[in-house]
């Protein structure tokens, strides 16, 4: 069986991402949604006024469910 993935999901572990690139050079590594949300939450708690947290989280949630780049760009407007 030839395994040639187009995408792989991981956390932000540099060694894992480097290994994926070495073994599957044409593969795109994606960060899992849980880790994206976790990192955003950490960042906004330190760097964004509390009154904007709800808005940012709402936008991130809507972006996550975009099925195309067109919808993604529409949500960002």
PyMOL Python script that loads the backbone (N, CA, C, O; Angstrom):
from pymol import cmd

cmd.read_pdbstr("""\
ATOM      1  N   UNK A   1       0.853  -1.170   0.000  1.00  0.00           N
ATOM      2  CA  UNK A   1       0.000   0.000   0.000  1.00  0.00           C
ATOM      3  C   UNK A   1       0.898   1.231   0.000  1.00  0.00           C
ATOM      4  O   UNK A   1       1.781   1.369   0.847  1.00  0.00           O
ATOM      5  N   UNK A   2       0.666   2.112  -0.946  1.00  0.00           N
ATOM      6  CA  UNK A   2       1.415   3.365  -1.002  1.00  0.00           C
ATOM      7  C   UNK A   2       0.648   4.414  -0.202  1.00  0.00           C
ATOM      8  O   UNK A   2      -0.493   4.749  -0.521  1.00  0.00           O
ATOM      9  N   UNK A   3       1.283   4.915   0.820  1.00  0.00           N
ATOM     10  CA  UNK A   3       0.664   5.935   1.669  1.00  0.00           C
ATOM     11  C   UNK A   3       1.276   7.282   1.301  1.00  0.00           C
ATOM     12  O   UNK A   3       2.462   7.513   1.537  1.00  0.00           O
ATOM     13  N   UNK A   4       0.475   8.164   0.727  1.00  0.00           N
ATOM     14  CA  UNK A   4       0.946   9.477   0.291  1.00  0.00           C
ATOM     15  C   UNK A   4      -0.084  10.534   0.681  1.00  0.00           C
ATOM     16  O   UNK A   4      -0.833  11.023  -0.164  1.00  0.00           O
ATOM     17  N   UNK A   5      -0.116  10.884   1.976  1.00  0.00           N
ATOM     18  CA  UNK A   5      -1.153  11.816   2.448  1.00  0.00           C
ATOM     19  C   UNK A   5      -0.950  13.228   1.927  1.00  0.00           C
ATOM     20  O   UNK A   5       0.180  13.674   1.724  1.00  0.00           O
ATOM     21  N   UNK A   6      -2.056  13.924   1.714  1.00  0.00           N
ATOM     22  CA  UNK A   6      -1.999  15.337   1.330  1.00  0.00           C
ATOM     23  C   UNK A   6      -1.958  16.227   2.565  1.00  0.00           C
ATOM     24  O   UNK A   6      -1.366  17.306   2.540  1.00  0.00           O
ATOM     25  N   UNK A   7      -2.593  15.772   3.650  1.00  0.00           N
ATOM     26  CA  UNK A   7      -2.671  16.539   4.890  1.00  0.00           C
ATOM     27  C   UNK A   7      -2.426  15.632   6.083  1.00  0.00           C
ATOM     28  O   UNK A   7      -2.785  14.455   6.065  1.00  0.00           O
ATOM     29  N   UNK A   8      -1.810  16.191   7.126  1.00  0.00           N
ATOM     30  CA  UNK A   8      -1.671  15.511   8.413  1.00  0.00           C
ATOM     31  C   UNK A   8      -1.970  16.512   9.499  1.00  0.00           C
ATOM     32  O   UNK A   8      -1.653  17.695   9.373  1.00  0.00           O
ATOM     33  N   UNK A   9      -2.577  16.041  10.559  1.00  0.00           N
ATOM     34  CA  UNK A   9      -2.956  16.881  11.675  1.00  0.00           C
ATOM     35  C   UNK A   9      -1.997  16.610  12.834  1.00  0.00           C
ATOM     36  O   UNK A   9      -1.676  15.462  13.142  1.00  0.00           O
ATOM     37  N   UNK A  10      -1.545  17.703  13.470  1.00  0.00           N
ATOM     38  CA  UNK A  10      -0.685  17.551  14.641  1.00  0.00           C
ATOM     39  C   UNK A  10      -0.869  18.749  15.553  1.00  0.00           C
ATOM     40  O   UNK A  10      -1.651  19.655  15.268  1.00  0.00           O
ATOM     41  N   UNK A  11      -0.137  18.737  16.651  1.00  0.00           N
ATOM     42  CA  UNK A  11      -0.105  19.935  17.477  1.00  0.00           C
ATOM     43  C   UNK A  11       1.058  20.789  16.961  1.00  0.00           C
ATOM     44  O   UNK A  11       1.513  20.576  15.837  1.00  0.00           O
ATOM     45  N   UNK A  12       1.537  21.719  17.728  1.00  0.00           N
ATOM     46  CA  UNK A  12       2.591  22.613  17.252  1.00  0.00           C
ATOM     47  C   UNK A  12       3.997  22.080  17.548  1.00  0.00           C
ATOM     48  O   UNK A  12       4.953  22.852  17.612  1.00  0.00           O
ATOM     49  N   UNK A  13       4.119  20.787  17.723  1.00  0.00           N
ATOM     50  CA  UNK A  13       5.403  20.157  18.031  1.00  0.00           C
ATOM     51  C   UNK A  13       6.342  20.266  16.821  1.00  0.00           C
ATOM     52  O   UNK A  13       6.066  19.695  15.766  1.00  0.00           O
ATOM     53  N   UNK A  14       7.441  20.994  16.976  1.00  0.00           N
ATOM     54  CA  UNK A  14       8.372  21.214  15.858  1.00  0.00           C
ATOM     55  C   UNK A  14       8.972  19.914  15.342  1.00  0.00           C
ATOM     56  O   UNK A  14       9.086  19.722  14.132  1.00  0.00           O
ATOM     57  N   UNK A  15       9.359  19.014  16.254  1.00  0.00           N
ATOM     58  CA  UNK A  15       9.990  17.771  15.809  1.00  0.00           C
ATOM     59  C   UNK A  15       9.020  16.909  14.994  1.00  0.00           C
ATOM     60  O   UNK A  15       9.426  16.280  14.017  1.00  0.00           O
ATOM     61  N   UNK A  16       7.751  16.875  15.387  1.00  0.00           N
ATOM     62  CA  UNK A  16       6.765  16.106  14.631  1.00  0.00           C
ATOM     63  C   UNK A  16       6.554  16.715  13.246  1.00  0.00           C
ATOM     64  O   UNK A  16       6.482  15.995  12.249  1.00  0.00           O
ATOM     65  N   UNK A  17       6.456  18.031  13.190  1.00  0.00           N
ATOM     66  CA  UNK A  17       6.260  18.698  11.907  1.00  0.00           C
ATOM     67  C   UNK A  17       7.453  18.515  10.986  1.00  0.00           C
ATOM     68  O   UNK A  17       7.280  18.330   9.781  1.00  0.00           O
ATOM     69  N   UNK A  18       8.668  18.563  11.535  1.00  0.00           N
ATOM     70  CA  UNK A  18       9.872  18.322  10.728  1.00  0.00           C
ATOM     71  C   UNK A  18       9.913  16.889  10.209  1.00  0.00           C
ATOM     72  O   UNK A  18      10.289  16.657   9.060  1.00  0.00           O
ATOM     73  N   UNK A  19       9.528  15.929  11.045  1.00  0.00           N
ATOM     74  CA  UNK A  19       9.497  14.528  10.624  1.00  0.00           C
ATOM     75  C   UNK A  19       8.490  14.318   9.495  1.00  0.00           C
ATOM     76  O   UNK A  19       8.776  13.606   8.532  1.00  0.00           O
ATOM     77  N   UNK A  20       7.329  14.927   9.608  1.00  0.00           N
ATOM     78  CA  UNK A  20       6.314  14.814   8.550  1.00  0.00           C
ATOM     79  C   UNK A  20       6.872  15.364   7.236  1.00  0.00           C
ATOM     80  O   UNK A  20       6.703  14.749   6.183  1.00  0.00           O
ATOM     81  N   UNK A  21       7.537  16.521   7.297  1.00  0.00           N
ATOM     82  CA  UNK A  21       8.099  17.137   6.087  1.00  0.00           C
ATOM     83  C   UNK A  21       9.199  16.276   5.472  1.00  0.00           C
ATOM     84  O   UNK A  21       9.328  16.222   4.249  1.00  0.00           O
ATOM     85  N   UNK A  22       9.990  15.605   6.304  1.00  0.00           N
ATOM     86  CA  UNK A  22      11.062  14.748   5.788  1.00  0.00           C
ATOM     87  C   UNK A  22      10.505  13.494   5.123  1.00  0.00           C
ATOM     88  O   UNK A  22      10.992  13.080   4.071  1.00  0.00           O
ATOM     89  N   UNK A  23       9.498  12.895   5.725  1.00  0.00           N
ATOM     90  CA  UNK A  23       8.951  11.639   5.208  1.00  0.00           C
ATOM     91  C   UNK A  23       7.950  11.888   4.082  1.00  0.00           C
ATOM     92  O   UNK A  23       7.922  11.146   3.100  1.00  0.00           O
ATOM     93  N   UNK A  24       7.127  12.933   4.220  1.00  0.00           N
ATOM     94  CA  UNK A  24       6.097  13.268   3.230  1.00  0.00           C
ATOM     95  C   UNK A  24       6.270  14.726   2.808  1.00  0.00           C
ATOM     96  O   UNK A  24       5.524  15.587   3.274  1.00  0.00           O
ATOM     97  N   UNK A  25       7.243  15.024   1.932  1.00  0.00           N
ATOM     98  CA  UNK A  25       7.544  16.419   1.593  1.00  0.00           C
ATOM     99  C   UNK A  25       6.398  17.182   0.930  1.00  0.00           C
ATOM    100  O   UNK A  25       6.373  18.412   0.987  1.00  0.00           O
ATOM    101  N   UNK A  26       5.461  16.491   0.311  1.00  0.00           N
ATOM    102  CA  UNK A  26       4.335  17.161  -0.349  1.00  0.00           C
ATOM    103  C   UNK A  26       3.104  17.280   0.538  1.00  0.00           C
ATOM    104  O   UNK A  26       2.046  17.725   0.093  1.00  0.00           O
ATOM    105  N   UNK A  27       3.249  16.886   1.777  1.00  0.00           N
ATOM    106  CA  UNK A  27       2.132  16.883   2.720  1.00  0.00           C
ATOM    107  C   UNK A  27       2.048  18.221   3.455  1.00  0.00           C
ATOM    108  O   UNK A  27       3.067  18.779   3.862  1.00  0.00           O
ATOM    109  N   UNK A  28       0.846  18.721   3.618  1.00  0.00           N
ATOM    110  CA  UNK A  28       0.608  19.940   4.390  1.00  0.00           C
ATOM    111  C   UNK A  28       0.236  19.550   5.808  1.00  0.00           C
ATOM    112  O   UNK A  28      -0.664  18.737   6.019  1.00  0.00           O
ATOM    113  N   UNK A  29       0.929  20.131   6.781  1.00  0.00           N
ATOM    114  CA  UNK A  29       0.640  19.846   8.182  1.00  0.00           C
ATOM    115  C   UNK A  29      -0.343  20.884   8.713  1.00  0.00           C
ATOM    116  O   UNK A  29      -0.125  22.087   8.573  1.00  0.00           O
ATOM    117  N   UNK A  30      -1.413  20.412   9.315  1.00  0.00           N
ATOM    118  CA  UNK A  30      -2.447  21.269   9.883  1.00  0.00           C
ATOM    119  C   UNK A  30      -2.412  21.165  11.403  1.00  0.00           C
ATOM    120  O   UNK A  30      -2.169  20.087  11.947  1.00  0.00           O
ATOM    121  N   UNK A  31      -2.654  22.271  12.085  1.00  0.00           N
ATOM    122  CA  UNK A  31      -2.742  22.221  13.536  1.00  0.00           C
ATOM    123  C   UNK A  31      -4.179  21.902  13.915  1.00  0.00           C
ATOM    124  O   UNK A  31      -5.113  22.461  13.339  1.00  0.00           O
ATOM    125  N   UNK A  32      -4.363  21.007  14.879  1.00  0.00           N
ATOM    126  CA  UNK A  32      -5.719  20.633  15.269  1.00  0.00           C
ATOM    127  C   UNK A  32      -6.456  21.827  15.887  1.00  0.00           C
ATOM    128  O   UNK A  32      -5.851  22.707  16.499  1.00  0.00           O
ATOM    129  N   UNK A  33      -7.747  21.826  15.710  1.00  0.00           N
ATOM    130  CA  UNK A  33      -8.583  22.950  16.156  1.00  0.00           C
ATOM    131  C   UNK A  33      -8.463  23.186  17.656  1.00  0.00           C
ATOM    132  O   UNK A  33      -8.463  24.334  18.099  1.00  0.00           O
ATOM    133  N   UNK A  34      -8.363  22.134  18.431  1.00  0.00           N
ATOM    134  CA  UNK A  34      -8.222  22.289  19.887  1.00  0.00           C
ATOM    135  C   UNK A  34      -6.981  23.123  20.208  1.00  0.00           C
ATOM    136  O   UNK A  34      -7.051  24.045  21.020  1.00  0.00           O
ATOM    137  N   UNK A  35      -5.847  22.809  19.577  1.00  0.00           N
ATOM    138  CA  UNK A  35      -4.616  23.541  19.852  1.00  0.00           C
ATOM    139  C   UNK A  35      -4.673  24.973  19.322  1.00  0.00           C
ATOM    140  O   UNK A  35      -4.123  25.881  19.944  1.00  0.00           O
ATOM    141  N   UNK A  36      -5.321  25.183  18.200  1.00  0.00           N
ATOM    142  CA  UNK A  36      -5.500  26.540  17.694  1.00  0.00           C
ATOM    143  C   UNK A  36      -6.280  27.360  18.720  1.00  0.00           C
ATOM    144  O   UNK A  36      -5.862  28.456  19.093  1.00  0.00           O
ATOM    145  N   UNK A  37      -7.414  26.827  19.173  1.00  0.00           N
ATOM    146  CA  UNK A  37      -8.252  27.547  20.141  1.00  0.00           C
ATOM    147  C   UNK A  37      -7.499  27.799  21.452  1.00  0.00           C
ATOM    148  O   UNK A  37      -7.572  28.886  22.024  1.00  0.00           O
ATOM    149  N   UNK A  38      -6.783  26.788  21.909  1.00  0.00           N
ATOM    150  CA  UNK A  38      -6.029  26.907  23.152  1.00  0.00           C
ATOM    151  C   UNK A  38      -4.998  28.040  23.049  1.00  0.00           C
ATOM    152  O   UNK A  38      -4.878  28.860  23.958  1.00  0.00           O
ATOM    153  N   UNK A  39      -4.263  28.077  21.944  1.00  0.00           N
ATOM    154  CA  UNK A  39      -3.231  29.101  21.764  1.00  0.00           C
ATOM    155  C   UNK A  39      -3.831  30.495  21.601  1.00  0.00           C
ATOM    156  O   UNK A  39      -3.276  31.470  22.107  1.00  0.00           O
ATOM    157  N   UNK A  40      -4.947  30.595  20.905  1.00  0.00           N
ATOM    158  CA  UNK A  40      -5.625  31.889  20.760  1.00  0.00           C
ATOM    159  C   UNK A  40      -6.104  32.371  22.123  1.00  0.00           C
ATOM    160  O   UNK A  40      -5.925  33.538  22.473  1.00  0.00           O
ATOM    161  N   UNK A  41      -6.706  31.482  22.880  1.00  0.00           N
ATOM    162  CA  UNK A  41      -7.215  31.846  24.210  1.00  0.00           C
ATOM    163  C   UNK A  41      -6.083  32.357  25.101  1.00  0.00           C
ATOM    164  O   UNK A  41      -6.234  33.361  25.797  1.00  0.00           O
ATOM    165  N   UNK A  42      -4.952  31.658  25.071  1.00  0.00           N
ATOM    166  CA  UNK A  42      -3.792  32.090  25.861  1.00  0.00           C
ATOM    167  C   UNK A  42      -3.328  33.481  25.428  1.00  0.00           C
ATOM    168  O   UNK A  42      -3.039  34.336  26.265  1.00  0.00           O
ATOM    169  N   UNK A  43      -3.261  33.696  24.132  1.00  0.00           N
ATOM    170  CA  UNK A  43      -2.787  34.974  23.610  1.00  0.00           C
ATOM    171  C   UNK A  43      -3.734  36.125  23.972  1.00  0.00           C
ATOM    172  O   UNK A  43      -3.294  37.170  24.452  1.00  0.00           O
ATOM    173  N   UNK A  44      -5.025  35.927  23.741  1.00  0.00           N
ATOM    174  CA  UNK A  44      -5.938  37.054  23.985  1.00  0.00           C
ATOM    175  C   UNK A  44      -6.053  37.375  25.475  1.00  0.00           C
ATOM    176  O   UNK A  44      -6.265  38.533  25.835  1.00  0.00           O
ATOM    177  N   UNK A  45      -5.921  36.390  26.334  1.00  0.00           N
ATOM    178  CA  UNK A  45      -5.973  36.675  27.782  1.00  0.00           C
ATOM    179  C   UNK A  45      -4.853  37.623  28.195  1.00  0.00           C
ATOM    180  O   UNK A  45      -5.031  38.458  29.081  1.00  0.00           O
ATOM    181  N   UNK A  46      -3.691  37.485  27.541  1.00  0.00           N
ATOM    182  CA  UNK A  46      -2.540  38.318  27.899  1.00  0.00           C
ATOM    183  C   UNK A  46      -2.503  39.642  27.146  1.00  0.00           C
ATOM    184  O   UNK A  46      -1.959  40.620  27.659  1.00  0.00           O
ATOM    185  N   UNK A  47      -3.066  39.697  25.944  1.00  0.00           N
ATOM    186  CA  UNK A  47      -2.808  40.825  25.059  1.00  0.00           C
ATOM    187  C   UNK A  47      -4.024  41.618  24.587  1.00  0.00           C
ATOM    188  O   UNK A  47      -3.865  42.642  23.923  1.00  0.00           O
ATOM    189  N   UNK A  48      -5.212  41.174  24.910  1.00  0.00           N
ATOM    190  CA  UNK A  48      -6.415  41.825  24.389  1.00  0.00           C
ATOM    191  C   UNK A  48      -7.323  42.223  25.557  1.00  0.00           C
ATOM    192  O   UNK A  48      -7.478  41.463  26.512  1.00  0.00           O
ATOM    193  N   UNK A  49      -7.914  43.400  25.479  1.00  0.00           N
ATOM    194  CA  UNK A  49      -8.833  43.811  26.549  1.00  0.00           C
ATOM    195  C   UNK A  49      -9.999  42.822  26.693  1.00  0.00           C
ATOM    196  O   UNK A  49     -10.520  42.337  25.689  1.00  0.00           O
ATOM    197  N   UNK A  50     -10.406  42.525  27.908  1.00  0.00           N
ATOM    198  CA  UNK A  50     -11.460  41.528  28.157  1.00  0.00           C
ATOM    199  C   UNK A  50     -12.756  41.769  27.392  1.00  0.00           C
ATOM    200  O   UNK A  50     -13.443  40.815  27.028  1.00  0.00           O
ATOM    201  N   UNK A  51     -13.098  43.025  27.144  1.00  0.00           N
ATOM    202  CA  UNK A  51     -14.359  43.299  26.439  1.00  0.00           C
ATOM    203  C   UNK A  51     -14.321  42.840  24.977  1.00  0.00           C
ATOM    204  O   UNK A  51     -15.368  42.797  24.330  1.00  0.00           O
ATOM    205  N   UNK A  52     -13.164  42.501  24.448  1.00  0.00           N
ATOM    206  CA  UNK A  52     -13.067  42.040  23.056  1.00  0.00           C
ATOM    207  C   UNK A  52     -12.954  40.516  22.936  1.00  0.00           C
ATOM    208  O   UNK A  52     -13.007  39.983  21.828  1.00  0.00           O
ATOM    209  N   UNK A  53     -12.800  39.818  24.044  1.00  0.00           N
ATOM    210  CA  UNK A  53     -12.636  38.363  24.029  1.00  0.00           C
ATOM    211  C   UNK A  53     -13.799  37.650  23.348  1.00  0.00           C
ATOM    212  O   UNK A  53     -13.594  36.774  22.508  1.00  0.00           O
ATOM    213  N   UNK A  54     -15.008  38.028  23.711  1.00  0.00           N
ATOM    214  CA  UNK A  54     -16.190  37.357  23.167  1.00  0.00           C
ATOM    215  C   UNK A  54     -16.271  37.535  21.646  1.00  0.00           C
ATOM    216  O   UNK A  54     -16.576  36.584  20.927  1.00  0.00           O
ATOM    217  N   UNK A  55     -16.004  38.729  21.165  1.00  0.00           N
ATOM    218  CA  UNK A  55     -16.024  39.001  19.727  1.00  0.00           C
ATOM    219  C   UNK A  55     -14.983  38.165  18.991  1.00  0.00           C
ATOM    220  O   UNK A  55     -15.286  37.558  17.963  1.00  0.00           O
ATOM    221  N   UNK A  56     -13.767  38.131  19.509  1.00  0.00           N
ATOM    222  CA  UNK A  56     -12.701  37.361  18.865  1.00  0.00           C
ATOM    223  C   UNK A  56     -13.049  35.881  18.838  1.00  0.00           C
ATOM    224  O   UNK A  56     -12.893  35.226  17.808  1.00  0.00           O
ATOM    225  N   UNK A  57     -13.515  35.352  19.952  1.00  0.00           N
ATOM    226  CA  UNK A  57     -13.882  33.940  20.002  1.00  0.00           C
ATOM    227  C   UNK A  57     -15.017  33.613  19.039  1.00  0.00           C
ATOM    228  O   UNK A  57     -15.037  32.541  18.435  1.00  0.00           O
ATOM    229  N   UNK A  58     -15.945  34.527  18.900  1.00  0.00           N
ATOM    230  CA  UNK A  58     -17.055  34.334  17.963  1.00  0.00           C
ATOM    231  C   UNK A  58     -16.551  34.279  16.517  1.00  0.00           C
ATOM    232  O   UNK A  58     -16.982  33.430  15.736  1.00  0.00           O
ATOM    233  N   UNK A  59     -15.653  35.173  16.172  1.00  0.00           N
ATOM    234  CA  UNK A  59     -15.102  35.189  14.815  1.00  0.00           C
ATOM    235  C   UNK A  59     -14.316  33.914  14.534  1.00  0.00           C
ATOM    236  O   UNK A  59     -14.471  33.319  13.468  1.00  0.00           O
ATOM    237  N   UNK A  60     -13.486  33.491  15.460  1.00  0.00           N
ATOM    238  CA  UNK A  60     -12.700  32.261  15.289  1.00  0.00           C
ATOM    239  C   UNK A  60     -13.636  31.067  15.106  1.00  0.00           C
ATOM    240  O   UNK A  60     -13.392  30.208  14.259  1.00  0.00           O
ATOM    241  N   UNK A  61     -14.690  31.015  15.887  1.00  0.00           N
ATOM    242  CA  UNK A  61     -15.664  29.920  15.783  1.00  0.00           C
ATOM    243  C   UNK A  61     -16.304  29.897  14.393  1.00  0.00           C
ATOM    244  O   UNK A  61     -16.437  28.832  13.789  1.00  0.00           O
ATOM    245  N   UNK A  62     -16.702  31.070  13.883  1.00  0.00           N
ATOM    246  CA  UNK A  62     -17.312  31.135  12.552  1.00  0.00           C
ATOM    247  C   UNK A  62     -16.312  30.767  11.464  1.00  0.00           C
ATOM    248  O   UNK A  62     -16.676  30.099  10.497  1.00  0.00           O
ATOM    249  N   UNK A  63     -15.069  31.187  11.603  1.00  0.00           N
ATOM    250  CA  UNK A  63     -14.046  30.854  10.609  1.00  0.00           C
ATOM    251  C   UNK A  63     -13.808  29.346  10.541  1.00  0.00           C
ATOM    252  O   UNK A  63     -13.576  28.788   9.468  1.00  0.00           O
ATOM    253  N   UNK A  64     -13.869  28.708  11.685  1.00  0.00           N
ATOM    254  CA  UNK A  64     -13.638  27.261  11.740  1.00  0.00           C
ATOM    255  C   UNK A  64     -14.622  26.490  10.865  1.00  0.00           C
ATOM    256  O   UNK A  64     -14.268  25.454  10.302  1.00  0.00           O
ATOM    257  N   UNK A  65     -15.835  26.977  10.748  1.00  0.00           N
ATOM    258  CA  UNK A  65     -16.861  26.259   9.994  1.00  0.00           C
ATOM    259  C   UNK A  65     -16.993  26.705   8.539  1.00  0.00           C
ATOM    260  O   UNK A  65     -17.942  26.315   7.859  1.00  0.00           O
ATOM    261  N   UNK A  66     -16.065  27.506   8.060  1.00  0.00           N
ATOM    262  CA  UNK A  66     -16.089  27.919   6.647  1.00  0.00           C
ATOM    263  C   UNK A  66     -15.648  26.749   5.770  1.00  0.00           C
ATOM    264  O   UNK A  66     -14.621  26.119   6.021  1.00  0.00           O
ATOM    265  N   UNK A  67     -16.435  26.475   4.750  1.00  0.00           N
ATOM    266  CA  UNK A  67     -16.145  25.338   3.871  1.00  0.00           C
ATOM    267  C   UNK A  67     -15.336  25.736   2.637  1.00  0.00           C
ATOM    268  O   UNK A  67     -14.944  24.877   1.846  1.00  0.00           O
ATOM    269  N   UNK A  68     -15.089  27.023   2.472  1.00  0.00           N
ATOM    270  CA  UNK A  68     -14.326  27.465   1.308  1.00  0.00           C
ATOM    271  C   UNK A  68     -13.564  28.733   1.644  1.00  0.00           C
ATOM    272  O   UNK A  68     -13.855  29.411   2.629  1.00  0.00           O
ATOM    273  N   UNK A  69     -12.590  29.037   0.814  1.00  0.00           N
ATOM    274  CA  UNK A  69     -11.830  30.273   1.014  1.00  0.00           C
ATOM    275  C   UNK A  69     -12.727  31.491   0.814  1.00  0.00           C
ATOM    276  O   UNK A  69     -12.561  32.509   1.486  1.00  0.00           O
ATOM    277  N   UNK A  70     -13.668  31.382  -0.102  1.00  0.00           N
ATOM    278  CA  UNK A  70     -14.612  32.475  -0.351  1.00  0.00           C
ATOM    279  C   UNK A  70     -15.418  32.800   0.911  1.00  0.00           C
ATOM    280  O   UNK A  70     -15.556  33.965   1.283  1.00  0.00           O
ATOM    281  N   UNK A  71     -15.947  31.766   1.563  1.00  0.00           N
ATOM    282  CA  UNK A  71     -16.715  31.992   2.804  1.00  0.00           C
ATOM    283  C   UNK A  71     -15.804  32.510   3.920  1.00  0.00           C
ATOM    284  O   UNK A  71     -16.207  33.359   4.716  1.00  0.00           O
ATOM    285  N   UNK A  72     -14.589  32.000   3.971  1.00  0.00           N
ATOM    286  CA  UNK A  72     -13.624  32.444   4.954  1.00  0.00           C
ATOM    287  C   UNK A  72     -13.388  33.948   4.822  1.00  0.00           C
ATOM    288  O   UNK A  72     -13.430  34.679   5.811  1.00  0.00           O
ATOM    289  N   UNK A  73     -13.138  34.404   3.591  1.00  0.00           N
ATOM    290  CA  UNK A  73     -12.906  35.824   3.346  1.00  0.00           C
ATOM    291  C   UNK A  73     -14.145  36.660   3.646  1.00  0.00           C
ATOM    292  O   UNK A  73     -14.037  37.798   4.103  1.00  0.00           O
ATOM    293  N   UNK A  74     -15.315  36.097   3.388  1.00  0.00           N
ATOM    294  CA  UNK A  74     -16.556  36.799   3.704  1.00  0.00           C
ATOM    295  C   UNK A  74     -16.713  37.012   5.208  1.00  0.00           C
ATOM    296  O   UNK A  74     -17.110  38.093   5.644  1.00  0.00           O
ATOM    297  N   UNK A  75     -16.406  36.002   5.989  1.00  0.00           N
ATOM    298  CA  UNK A  75     -16.519  36.098   7.451  1.00  0.00           C
ATOM    299  C   UNK A  75     -15.519  37.114   7.996  1.00  0.00           C
ATOM    300  O   UNK A  75     -15.805  37.804   8.974  1.00  0.00           O
ATOM    301  N   UNK A  76     -14.355  37.207   7.369  1.00  0.00           N
ATOM    302  CA  UNK A  76     -13.332  38.138   7.842  1.00  0.00           C
ATOM    303  C   UNK A  76     -13.673  39.603   7.591  1.00  0.00           C
ATOM    304  O   UNK A  76     -13.076  40.487   8.206  1.00  0.00           O
ATOM    305  N   UNK A  77     -14.620  39.872   6.700  1.00  0.00           N
ATOM    306  CA  UNK A  77     -14.991  41.278   6.417  1.00  0.00           C
ATOM    307  C   UNK A  77     -15.557  41.970   7.608  1.00  0.00           C
ATOM    308  O   UNK A  77     -15.913  43.146   7.527  1.00  0.00           O
TER     309      UNK A  77
END
""", "prot")
cmd.dss("prot")
cmd.show_as("cartoon", "prot")
cmd.util.cbc("prot")
cmd.orient("prot")
